[in-house]
Amino acid sequence: MSTDEKTPPPYATEGKETKEGLHAEHHVDILHDEVLASSDLMNDAFDGENYEHSQGLWQSVKSHPWACLWAFIMCFTIVMESFDMFLNGNFVALDAFKLRYGVQQADGSYQIETKWQSSLFQAGQCGAFVGVFLAGPVTNRLGYRWTTLLALVMINATIFISFFADSLAVLVVGQAFEGIPWGFFIANAPAYASEIVPLALRGACTATLQMSWSIGSIIVAGATYAYNKRTDEWAWRAPLALQWIFPLPLMVLIFLAPESPWWLLRHGKKEQALRSIERLGSSTNPEGTQQTLAMMERTVEIERKLGGSPSLLDLFKGSDFRRTMITCLMYASQNFAGNLIANQATYFFQQAGMAHELAFQLNLINSCLQFVANALSWPLTAWFGRRTIYLWGTATNVVLLVILGVCASIPQTQQTNYAQACLGIVISFVFAGTLGPISYTIIAETSSVRLRALSTGVGRAAYYVAEIPMIFLASWMLNPTGGNIAGKCGYVWGGTAVVCFVSAYFGLPELKHRSYRETDILFNRGVSARKFKSTVIDVRENE
């Protein structure tokens, strides 16, 4: 029944609101502090949360196809960080690049010195470290859309520095400036994706972040394979120029995307939040839209009562400190379970004894297999819990990394060289199907809604704090001018992966099928990580 067929609803004079009055031409939005006292809205919130719990993966896809699309587009911004990260890993394997910037070895070949090799990898990460700290406050003020658009403008400009660089020093500076917008992308993409999709889709949609990494690596592998035979500067300038194909189309799409309704509600923009929910789902179901809105308002109000306006210091207070630590550990652990082998795959294959041309071919195969593994991770997130996937993925890579070390320790033959190369590919495949994508899901689900933009930024900063020294270590272990231990690096990464496994076993909770309200309650109660899955939370509890 429409409002035209009834007398004016009570919210018009008493500051209250009904479902029918939500779309009235003139109305007063209910104040956030009245949400928990409104029986109508609370019943809607109960219904909305119960409905989300009842939805399966495919049902959610059919009811929210646009949410899936916008989540994927936002996650696709990560392609630019992936592209550049893998590009640097391939530059040090390009003959033309090594001849221009490398130093001659005793055997007459040229190699990029370890200090410059690690600087190329680290510069972008240092810039991104700055970017992730800027991303949280800027996003809290501007929203996910406008912050991402700002970052896309920035990266379009900073690519010029790298493209026109005529020395390693300038190239390093260019990478550092490009890294700043990377920080915005990686901080915002998982947070935005997790906020706009239904509960059943959170795992699959946030896992597309890892797929974006794989897409970037495939493009790089294809481009460097195509140009690796060139002997002039275009062997590396042409792949650098390919970065310009991403920002403009993404700017158009992000401009058209809806803002996160959670962000809009946190900033008192209820009507815009309602329109955003309608755009993300189905505007033909006003009752379902109202229930979703009420569910969100309820969670926003509970968190507001607990913490007020968000600040960086809040991340380290009370139960939010535990959530911040989990987010940081999940991000940092991505550097400790063999992933850095994939980041320097071509160079790793060369040091494992593969011929120059074959190393580039294997890198392309490795990148394509990572994409396949990412796709396989989607049903995995629907069938298994986040904790289960992470622990089994880590345990599998521990075994494979130790075997890699053993293969490199015995007398070397062509067979052991191929075995090391194959193990490197399998390790990357396991990471891309388990640890990599599920880490982003865990990160997006762990933080409170109120602190999500800040939490993902600080968590990614922890990633860079761990990655920067690990990149130097990875480069030193593979480089003939450094440790030159090739596949024996499996022992090192196997040991660090064991630390990740133990930390996750005791500290990583299971958040599958948990609404943000339920997650808040579990952390506020201090429930043990291993008891998250079995603890029952009633739909009417407002802790």
ROPA-579622 format. One line per field, with one value per residue (C-alpha): residue number from 1; x, y, z. Coordinates in steps of 0.001 Angstrom, whole numbers. Example, Ala and Ser with C-alpha at 12.3 -4.5 7.8 and 13.67 -1.06 7.14 Angstrom:
<pts>
i	(1/2)
c1	(12300/13670)
c2	(-4500/-1060)
c3	(7800/7140)
</pts>
This chain:
<pts>
i	(1/2/3/4/5/6/7/8/9/10/11/12/13/14/15/16/17/18/19/20/21/22/23/24/25/26/27/28/29/30/31/32/33/34/35/36/37/38/39/40/41/42/43/44/45/46/47/48/49/50/51/52/53/54/55/56/57/58/59/60/61/62/63/64/65/66/67/68/69/70/71/72/73/74/75/76/77/78/79/80/81/82/83/84/85/86/87/88/89/90/91/92/93/94/95/96/97/98/99/100/101/102/103/104/105/106/107/108/109/110/111/112/113/114/115/116/117/118/119/120/121/122/123/124/125/126/127/128/129/130/131/132/133/134/135/136/137/138/139/140/141/142/143/144/145/146/147/148/149/150/151/152/153/154/155/156/157/158/159/160/161/162/163/164/165/166/167/168/169/170/171/172/173/174/175/176/177/178/179/180/181/182/183/184/185/186/187/188/189/190/191/192/193/194/195/196/197/198/199/200/201/202/203/204/205/206/207/208/209/210/211/212/213/214/215/216/217/218/219/220/221/222/223/224/225/226/227/228/229/230/231/232/233/234/235/236/237/238/239/240/241/242/243/244/245/246/247/248/249/250/251/252/253/254/255/256/257/258/259/260/261/262/263/264/265/266/267/268/269/270/271/272/273/274/275/276/277/278/279/280/281/282/283/284/285/286/287/288/289/290/291/292/293/294/295/296/297/298/299/300/301/302/303/304/305/306/307/308/309/310/311/312/313/314/315/316/317/318/319/320/321/322/323/324/325/326/327/328/329/330/331/332/333/334/335/336/337/338/339/340/341/342/343/344/345/346/347/348/349/350/351/352/353/354/355/356/357/358/359/360/361/362/363/364/365/366/367/368/369/370/371/372/373/374/375/376/377/378/379/380/381/382/383/384/385/386/387/388/389/390/391/392/393/394/395/396/397/398/399/400/401/402/403/404/405/406/407/408/409/410/411/412/413/414/415/416/417/418/419/420/421/422/423/424/425/426/427/428/429/430/431/432/433/434/435/436/437/438/439/440/441/442/443/444/445/446/447/448/449/450/451/452/453/454/455/456/457/458/459/460/461/462/463/464/465/466/467/468/469/470/471/472/473/474/475/476/477/478/479/480/481/482/483/484/485/486/487/488/489/490/491/492/493/494/495/496/497/498/499/500/501/502/503/504/505/506/507/508/509/510/511/512/513/514/515/516/517/518/519/520/521/522/523/524/525/526/527/528/529/530/531/532/533/534/535/536/537/538/539/540/541/542/543)
c1	(0/1401/1448/-1192/-3789/-3072/-3018/404/2642/3772/7373/6181/5403/7238/10640/9747/9599/7704/8460/5725/7066/10584/9947/7604/8238/8846/10101/12489/15044/14954/17896/20508/20108/16415/17009/17406/14248/12058/10309/9380/12943/14333/11945/13073/16700/15987/14305/17103/19827/17921/17351/21065/21873/19366/20721/23029/25867/23989/20812/22846/24460/21046/19622/22718/24426/25269/26913/29154/30060/30923/32924/34940/35568/36844/39059/40361/42248/44735/45807/47926/49932/50249/51318/54115/55278/55620/57062/60035/60523/60774/62983/65900/65606/65511/68807/68442/67713/70631/72984/71943/71954/73749/77352/79456/80089/83125/81429/80781/77045/75394/73355/71500/73216/71335/71005/69276/67246/65797/65394/63217/61007/60982/60418/56792/56107/57580/55284/52327/53201/52580/49450/47703/48044/46578/43779/41888/41373/40735/38189/36421/35989/35392/34048/35383/34433/36001/39107/39655/39079/41677/44157/43520/44340/47527/48749/48044/50450/53168/53538/55287/58249/58903/58310/60799/63362/66906/68617/67891/67734/64950/63119/63221/61843/59071/58128/57988/55541/53424/53239/51237/48040/48630/48158/44756/43670/44712/43220/39854/39173/38623/36674/34353/33804/32903/30429/28360/27699/25456/26882/27113/29161/31699/34218/34054/33996/36867/38823/38767/41535/43938/42544/43383/46954/46974/45521/48284/50931/49484/49631/53193/54256/52792/54283/57775/57758/56867/59560/62326/64181/64454/67876/66839/65184/61672/62197/61192/59633/56843/55644/55810/53596/50944/50127/48231/45546/43992/43303/40945/38418/38463/37836/34689/33425/34222/32478/29326/29567/27365/28944/28990/25672/27548/29738/26689/24852/27881/27780/24036/23123/20214/18365/21554/22207/18744/19357/22715/21122/18540/21273/23296/20363/16843/14800/11640/11665/11129/10459/13762/15549/14098/15090/18666/18757/17434/19997/22792/21492/21284/24936/26095/24262/25627/29169/28564/27498/30609/33164/31947/33850/36656/40325/43599/44018/40749/42407/44561/41891/39817/38583/39537/43202/42731/40977/43755/46388/44582/44320/48008/49101/46990/48493/52065/51864/51375/55131/56140/54618/56407/54587/57790/58962/55982/56818/60237/59178/61139/64303/63735/63376/66630/68487/66973/68762/66137/67160/66395/63485/62046/62089/59788/57527/57286/56461/53525/52318/52714/50631/47830/47759/47483/44402/42887/43683/41964/38805/38884/39074/35524/33741/36271/35118/31520/32282/34933/35609/38170/40273/40208/41355/44129/45527/45471/46912/49768/50487/50600/53084/55291/55710/56281/58830/60863/60814/62032/64935/65810/65764/68220/70496/71214/73646/72170/71073/68623/65960/66502/66386/63021/61813/62658/60861/57773/57729/57928/54848/52928/53762/52457/49327/48562/49081/46848/44054/44138/46255/46210/42470/41247/43545/41678/38357/39543/40907/37643/35492/37599/37508/34479/32379/33195/36969/37136/38773/41400/41908/42562/45012/46993/46862/48317/51001/51981/52226/54731/56697/57123/57573/60296/62987/61678/62072/65705/66152/64431/66569/69759/69028/68491/71048/74485/75994/74293/73548/73049/71194/68387/65890/67432/65364/62577/64062/63810/60244/59205/60371/58528/55395/55478/55333/52286/50571/51120/49994/46823/46012/45890/44748/42618/38829/36252/34046/32211/28422/28820/27090/29012/26809/27631/31325/31231/29593/32062/35064/33526/32919/36547/35568/38537/39477/38829/35325/34047/32449/30515/29316/25620/24551/20833/19465/17961/21178/22445/25738)
c2	(0/3425/6507/8140/5668/6336/9190/10769/8316/9138/9913/13160/14636/12442/11862/8188/6250/3375/1289/2996/6429/5767/7018/9828/13074/15013/13137/13351/10542/8653/9560/6834/6805/5934/2855/397/1749/1329/-2053/-1801/-1127/-3782/-6364/-5328/-5689/-9187/-10182/-8698/-10542/-13835/-13523/-12971/-16073/-18105/-17082/-19428/-18386/-18750/-17173/-14156/-13844/-13833/-11247/-9001/-9195/-5482/-5746/-8501/-6355/-3247/-5302/-6845/-3441/-1978/-5019/-4673/-1532/-3939/-4993/-1837/-2708/-6310/-5222/-3034/-5451/-8326/-5995/-5165/-8868/-9427/-6417/-7960/-10996/-8996/-9153/-5605/-4202/-6098/-4971/-1310/-1185/-4334/-5140/-7721/-11030/-13289/-15449/-12406/-12146/-9074/-8939/-6149/-5584/-6825/-3322/-2018/-5172/-4929/-1139/-1623/-4016/-1980/1530/965/-747/2200/4549/2242/2248/6004/5569/3107/5476/8305/6108/5616/9270/10336/7550/8359/11889/11435/7887/4910/6197/9651/8415/5775/8331/10605/7721/6883/10470/10259/7031/8318/11165/9204/6606/9356/9326/5595/5661/8477/7293/7139/5650/3117/5934/7768/4502/3791/7271/6725/3451/5150/7791/5180/3276/6005/5419/1655/2113/3704/850/-1985/-330/434/-2506/-5269/-2936/-1721/-5220/-6664/-3861/-3941/-7685/-10027/-12295/-15366/-13464/-11797/-14616/-14988/-11256/-10282/-13259/-11572/-9328/-12221/-12791/-9175/-9907/-12866/-10823/-8261/-10990/-12567/-9240/-8668/-12214/-11878/-8418/-9271/-12555/-10632/-7993/-10047/-10527/-6797/-5319/-1657/370/-547/-3979/-2347/988/-649/-2793/329/2199/-534/771/3645/1307/884/4244/5996/3142/2486/6175/6079/2876/3929/7266/5348/2932/3331/4385/1848/2103/1405/4478/6584/5508/6241/9775/10277/10029/7643/8441/7982/4718/3511/4316/2584/-585/-512/-169/-3005/-5392/-5260/-2068/-4135/-5450/-2404/-4534/-6382/-3082/-1638/-4726/-4464/-777/-1469/-4253/-1878/954/-1357/-2400/1180/2358/-447/381/4125/3569/1490/3810/7082/8750/6558/7367/5495/5192/3255/410/-280/-86/-2870/-5650/-3639/-4176/-7930/-7385/-5084/-7671/-10377/-8049/-7141/-10759/-11899/-9219/-9731/-13520/-13221/-12605/-15678/-18692/-18747/-15911/-13959/-16806/-16026/-12297/-13083/-16189/-15558/-14775/-17804/-20082/-18723/-19300/-22802/-23603/-22895/-21396/-17707/-18237/-21149/-19073/-16479/-19225/-20852/-17490/-17086/-20615/-19882/-16701/-18475/-21286/-18730/-17332/-20831/-21287/-17971/-19137/-22404/-20435/-19116/-22439/-23215/-20144/-21388/-24951/-24467/-22025/-19247/-20731/-24200/-22951/-20828/-23570/-26324/-24019/-22999/-26593/-27720/-25017/-25828/-29364/-28195/-25561/-28096/-30468/-27562/-27041/-30746/-30743/-27834/-29509/-32750/-32998/-30907/-32368/-31317/-33337/-31507/-28176/-29057/-30323/-26983/-25072/-27291/-26974/-23185/-23291/-25614/-23466/-20386/-22321/-23366/-19834/-18365/-20816/-20741/-18346/-15427/-14983/-16144/-13642/-10774/-12282/-12588/-9033/-7593/-9478/-9047/-5272/-3453/-1501/1753/1244/-736/1910/2587/-1090/-2265/605/-188/-3901/-3287/-1132/-4212/-6082/-3553/-3502/-7263/-7248/-4620/-6590/-9879/-8549/-7741/-11232/-12887/-10922/-11652/-15389/-15710/-13211/-14576/-11406/-12275/-15600/-17486/-20352/-20735/-23411/-23718/-20622/-23186/-23942/-20274/-19776/-23154/-22043/-18724/-20535/-22718/-19550/-18430/-21774/-21755/-18132/-18805/-22010/-20197/-16735/-16927/-17120/-18575/-15787/-17627/-16989/-14315/-10964/-7855/-7567/-11145/-10546/-7444/-9421/-12330/-10017/-7882/-11029/-12091/-15503/-17794/-18040/-21788/-21307/-18675/-21278/-23042/-19955/-19190/-15535/-14750/-12427/-10146/-9476/-5889/-6034)
c3	(0/-936/1277/-959/368/4032/6471/6977/8841/12358/11388/9832/13212/15716/14084/13469/10230/8615/5563/3581/4447/3289/-229/763/-1105/2115/5128/8043/8228/11492/13689/14059/17853/17456/15316/18169/19842/16745/16802/13109/12028/14353/12898/9426/10533/11876/8620/6516/8407/8421/4680/4043/6080/4075/656/-1197/-3510/-6792/-5397/-4279/-7703/-9392/-6987/-6965/-10388/-10368/-6951/-8331/-11328/-9315/-6797/-9638/-11241/-7975/-7415/-10975/-9903/-8263/-11767/-11905/-8781/-9938/-13432/-12171/-9488/-11945/-14591/-12393/-11744/-15504/-16226/-14330/-16648/-19921/-21821/-23190/-19728/-18156/-20932/-20424/-16620/-15441/-14523/-16350/-14610/-14813/-17457/-19663/-18898/-17396/-14178/-12400/-9070/-6028/-4578/-7718/-8212/-4719/-5068/-8148/-6196/-2995/-4355/-5318/-2008/-107/-2012/-1369/2331/2307/194/2501/5449/3399/2043/5319/6304/2696/2171/5416/4122/372/74/-1856/-5311/-5205/-3405/-6090/-8859/-7255/-7160/-10831/-11805/-9743/-11330/-14829/-14124/-12310/-15092/-17119/-14710/-15180/-18921/-19605/-17015/-18456/-15404/-12684/-10134/-12003/-12618/-8881/-8146/-10686/-9042/-5637/-6886/-8653/-5390/-3631/-5649/-5377/-1645/-2237/-4520/-2237/857/-727/-3044/-440/1857/-911/-2342/1052/1797/-1392/-1818/218/2896/632/-1964/326/15/-3765/-4544/-2273/-3646/-7068/-5743/-6191/-9686/-10503/-9461/-11845/-14706/-14220/-14223/-17403/-19259/-18058/-18941/-22420/-23021/-21788/-23697/-26861/-26305/-24658/-27970/-28639/-28094/-27752/-24991/-26193/-24678/-21367/-22394/-24407/-21451/-19249/-21708/-21452/-17972/-19574/-20917/-17446/-15718/-18147/-18655/-14913/-14171/-16298/-14668/-11095/-11692/-12658/-9717/-6626/-3348/-527/1355/4594/4036/3155/6311/8473/7076/7576/3865/4225/1007/-1022/825/-146/-3811/-3637/-2218/-5014/-7659/-6157/-5923/-7241/-7111/-7719/-4155/-1911/1172/791/188/3386/5358/4090/4974/8471/8984/8013/10177/13148/12823/12214/15319/17521/16423/16867/20460/21076/19480/17985/15127/13728/14195/13716/17483/17688/15780/18812/21512/23083/20818/17728/18590/18187/14869/13682/14595/12598/9597/9810/10212/7251/5043/6245/5921/2155/1970/3961/2193/-1161/-2902/-3551/-5807/-8077/-8060/-9567/-11485/-14691/-12780/-10525/-13553/-15014/-11744/-11565/-14817/-17479/-20821/-21386/-23804/-21803/-18601/-20193/-21548/-18123/-16580/-18971/-18150/-14435/-14707/-16594/-14040/-11251/-12983/-13076/-9378/-8580/-10373/-8425/-5177/-5691/-5081/-2345/-394/-682/419/3107/5910/5686/8475/6894/3488/4959/7211/4578/1916/4209/5255/1612/677/3675/2321/-1264/-231/1749/-1242/-3424/-1041/-1164/-4995/-5005/-2433/-4265/-7236/-10031/-13360/-16033/-14199/-10897/-12739/-14242/-10868/-9247/-11992/-11709/-7921/-8249/-10487/-8133/-5097/-6935/-7964/-4378/-3124/-5851/-5046/-1231/849/-1575/-2230/1181/2918/1262/2351/5947/5901/4584/7101/10241/10719/12083/9568/11357/11058/7809/5607/8278/9123/5566/5136/8286/7485/4042/5645/7672/4371/3047/6308/5941/2174/1816/3716/2296/-1258/-511/963/-2029/-4496/-2553/-2378/-6159/-7496/-8541/-7042/-3719/-2045/-5327/-3609/-6224/-5120/-1656/-815/-286/3135/4125/2865/4277/7724/7556/6305/9426/11538/9522/10099/13856/14194/12197/14067/17396/16302/13140/13757/11346/9975/7221/7280/9981/9546/10548/13659/14702/14072/16299/19112/18903/19107/21857/23922/23436/22066/21368/17691/17656/19116/16675/14437/17206/19113/18562/18266/18454/15773/18473/20377/20133/22049)
</pts>
